[in-house]
């Protein structure tokens, strides 16, 4: 299966939400919180456990046409997100 066809899922140990006090989206987990920048937030919003990486890239491209090709940016973020265990692939 190609990377583009893979389906990312948010680790259930993390809760994604907008934190008014921080003025940004965050990932909450038992030991703390991770502040996300706008780009990371837009990607995480689309990780629903059903959409492939390719679908996420296409949705972002439609939402932000001025950004150009976002494939590498999304892939780079997902590599980091998997390393930090925010996101995983598989069952």
HELIX and SHEET records of a PDB file:
HELIX    1   1 UNK A    3  UNK A    5  5                                   3    
HELIX    2   2 UNK A   38  UNK A   45  1                                   8    
HELIX    3   3 UNK A   53  UNK A   63  1                                  11    
HELIX    4   4 UNK A   65  UNK A   67  5                                   3    
HELIX    5   5 UNK A   71  UNK A   83  1                                  13    
SHEET    1   A 2 UNK A   8  UNK A  10  0                                        
SHEET    2   A 2 UNK A  87  UNK A  89 -1                                        
SHEET    1   B 3 UNK A  15  UNK A  19  0                                        
SHEET    2   B 3 UNK A  24  UNK A  29 -1                                        
SHEET    3   B 3 UNK A  32  UNK A  35 -1                                        
END                                                                             
